[in-house]
Amino acid sequence: MPTREIETRLVVHDAFNLGKRVFVPYIHKQSSPAEGQPKSIIDMLELRSAEEYESLGRDGWGIPTLPMDSVTSRPNCFGGEGLSEGSSVGMGENDGLDLIVMPGSVFDMHMGRVGHGKGFYDFFLQRYKENDDRGPRNGMPFLVGFALNEQILSSDQTVPRNASDWQLDALLSGHGRLLRGSQSTEIP
């Protein structure tokens, strides 16, 4: 099994070439977590360019990571700047995300995923849903997993799930198969 995340460099470059805003996860410890909130959370902070992306250092998972001294001046996906500290104001019409590439260690054909056990993305998506003024799931980003074939369980197996887990909208396999619910499509 892989010990690092799947490379998304070309996706980032394509997004910038299409004129999209690109946000990357930034994991941080909250100074004063609210009751029931985890100590560490992720915020999605904006990248300035593909060149900046290429210059970023890598964390232990090989994920390009923003330098700590730059986070306070970056827009976050909730419509504010810098770290949200677990809260946010309601998102405006131009805020939010269209797509999130969801990391995972194991995926199933029913769009289930097992992350890396910290619940960062599940908690982030719950916060996102609670702060999205555009209605239930209407403004939610499209959730896609990128997986090596070895990370996808056979069709008769499922990953363990609980009420806080978010289901993917699509899964793209290493051999170019696009899975959406019960559908499977080969990508040329």
C-alpha positions as CSV (number, residue, x, y, z in Angstrom):
1,M,0.0,0.0,0.0
2,P,1.2,3.5,-0.6
3,T,2.8,5.5,2.2
4,R,2.3,8.9,0.5
5,E,-0.6,10.7,-1.2
6,I,-1.3,10.4,-4.9
7,E,0.4,13.2,-6.9
8,T,-2.1,16.0,-7.9
9,R,0.4,18.4,-9.5
10,L,-1.1,18.2,-13.0
11,V,-4.6,18.8,-11.6
12,V,-3.4,22.0,-9.9
13,H,-1.7,23.2,-13.0
14,D,-4.8,22.5,-15.1
15,A,-7.0,24.4,-12.7
16,F,-4.7,27.4,-12.8
17,N,-4.7,27.2,-16.7
18,L,-8.5,27.2,-16.7
19,G,-8.5,30.3,-14.5
20,K,-9.8,28.5,-11.4
21,R,-9.0,29.5,-7.8
22,V,-7.0,26.7,-6.1
23,F,-7.1,26.0,-2.4
24,V,-4.9,23.6,-0.5
25,P,-5.4,22.0,2.9
26,Y,-3.5,23.5,5.8
27,I,-3.5,21.4,9.0
28,H,-3.2,23.4,12.3
29,K,-3.9,23.2,16.0
30,Q,-6.7,25.4,17.2
31,S,-5.7,27.8,20.0
32,S,-9.0,27.2,21.8
33,P,-11.2,24.4,20.3
34,A,-14.9,24.7,21.1
35,E,-16.5,21.9,23.0
36,G,-16.6,18.7,20.9
37,Q,-14.1,20.1,18.3
38,P,-10.8,18.3,17.6
39,K,-7.6,20.0,18.6
40,S,-6.2,20.0,15.1
41,I,-8.3,20.8,12.0
42,I,-7.8,21.7,8.3
43,D,-8.6,24.9,6.6
44,M,-8.5,25.3,2.8
45,L,-6.3,28.3,1.9
46,E,-5.7,29.8,-1.5
47,L,-2.6,29.3,-3.6
48,R,-1.5,32.3,-5.6
49,S,-0.1,30.5,-8.7
50,A,1.2,27.2,-10.1
51,E,4.7,28.5,-9.6
52,E,4.0,29.0,-5.9
53,Y,2.7,25.5,-5.8
54,E,5.9,24.1,-7.2
55,S,8.0,26.1,-4.6
56,L,6.1,24.7,-1.6
57,G,7.8,22.3,0.9
58,R,6.4,18.9,1.4
59,D,5.0,17.4,4.7
60,G,5.5,13.8,5.9
61,W,2.8,12.6,3.4
62,G,4.5,14.3,0.5
63,I,1.7,17.0,0.3
64,P,2.8,20.4,-0.7
65,T,2.4,22.6,2.4
66,L,2.1,26.4,2.7
67,P,4.7,28.1,4.9
68,M,3.3,29.0,8.3
69,D,4.3,32.7,7.9
70,S,2.1,33.1,4.8
71,V,-1.2,31.7,6.1
72,T,-2.6,34.9,7.7
73,S,-2.7,36.8,4.4
74,R,-4.4,34.1,2.4
75,P,-8.1,33.9,1.6
76,N,-9.7,30.8,3.1
77,C,-12.7,29.0,1.4
78,F,-15.1,30.3,4.0
79,G,-14.8,33.9,2.8
80,G,-12.3,35.1,5.4
81,E,-8.6,35.4,5.6
82,G,-6.1,33.1,7.3
83,L,-7.1,30.3,9.7
84,S,-10.7,30.0,10.7
85,E,-10.0,28.5,14.2
86,G,-12.9,26.1,13.7
87,S,-15.6,28.7,13.0
88,S,-16.5,30.9,10.1
89,V,-19.0,33.4,8.8
90,G,-21.6,32.3,6.3
91,M,-20.1,31.9,2.8
92,G,-21.0,34.5,0.2
93,E,-21.8,33.8,-3.4
94,N,-18.2,33.8,-4.6
95,D,-16.8,31.8,-1.7
96,G,-16.6,28.1,-1.3
97,L,-15.2,25.2,-3.3
98,D,-16.3,23.4,-6.5
99,L,-14.2,20.2,-6.0
100,I,-12.2,18.5,-3.3
101,V,-9.8,15.7,-4.0
102,M,-10.3,13.5,-0.9
103,P,-7.3,11.6,0.4
104,G,-7.7,8.0,1.5
105,S,-6.0,4.8,2.2
106,V,-8.8,2.5,1.2
107,F,-11.9,3.0,-1.1
108,D,-14.9,0.9,-2.0
109,M,-17.1,0.7,-5.1
110,H,-19.9,2.3,-3.1
111,M,-18.0,5.6,-2.8
112,G,-16.9,4.9,0.7
113,R,-13.4,5.8,1.9
114,V,-11.1,5.4,4.8
115,G,-8.9,8.4,5.4
116,H,-5.9,8.3,7.6
117,G,-7.8,8.2,10.9
118,K,-7.8,11.8,12.0
119,G,-11.2,12.8,10.7
120,F,-9.8,16.1,9.2
121,Y,-11.8,16.0,6.0
122,D,-15.0,14.8,7.6
123,F,-14.9,17.5,10.2
124,F,-14.0,20.1,7.6
125,L,-17.0,19.0,5.4
126,Q,-19.4,19.2,8.4
127,R,-18.2,22.8,9.1
128,Y,-18.5,23.6,5.4
129,K,-22.1,22.3,5.3
130,E,-23.1,24.3,8.4
131,N,-21.7,27.5,7.0
132,D,-22.9,27.2,3.4
133,D,-25.7,29.7,2.9
134,R,-26.6,28.2,-0.5
135,G,-28.7,25.4,0.9
136,P,-28.2,21.7,1.9
137,R,-25.8,20.1,-0.4
138,N,-26.5,22.6,-3.2
139,G,-23.2,24.4,-2.5
140,M,-21.3,21.4,-1.3
141,P,-18.2,20.7,-3.4
142,F,-18.0,17.6,-5.6
143,L,-15.9,15.0,-3.7
144,V,-13.6,12.8,-5.7
145,G,-11.1,10.3,-4.6
146,F,-7.9,9.4,-6.5
147,A,-6.9,5.8,-5.9
148,L,-4.4,3.3,-7.0
149,N,-6.1,0.1,-8.1
150,E,-4.7,-1.7,-5.0
151,Q,-6.5,0.8,-2.8
152,I,-10.0,-0.1,-4.1
153,L,-11.9,-3.0,-2.5
154,S,-13.8,-5.6,-4.6
155,S,-17.5,-4.9,-5.3
156,D,-18.6,-7.2,-2.5
157,Q,-16.6,-5.4,0.2
158,T,-17.2,-2.1,1.9
159,V,-15.2,0.2,4.2
160,P,-16.5,0.7,7.7
161,R,-18.5,3.9,7.9
162,N,-20.2,5.9,10.6
163,A,-22.6,8.9,10.6
164,S,-19.7,11.4,10.4
165,D,-18.2,9.9,7.2
166,W,-18.8,11.6,3.9
167,Q,-19.4,9.6,0.8
168,L,-17.5,10.4,-2.4
169,D,-19.3,11.6,-5.6
170,A,-16.7,9.9,-7.8
171,L,-13.6,7.7,-7.6
172,L,-10.8,7.8,-10.2
173,S,-8.7,4.7,-10.3
174,G,-5.1,4.3,-11.4
175,H,-6.1,2.5,-14.6
176,G,-8.4,5.3,-15.7
177,R,-11.7,3.9,-14.4
178,L,-14.1,6.6,-13.3
179,L,-16.6,5.2,-10.7
180,R,-19.8,7.1,-9.8
181,G,-22.1,5.2,-7.5
182,S,-22.9,1.9,-9.4
183,Q,-21.5,3.2,-12.7
184,S,-18.0,2.5,-14.0
185,T,-16.5,4.2,-17.0
186,E,-13.2,3.7,-18.7
187,I,-11.3,6.9,-19.5
188,P,-9.3,6.8,-22.7
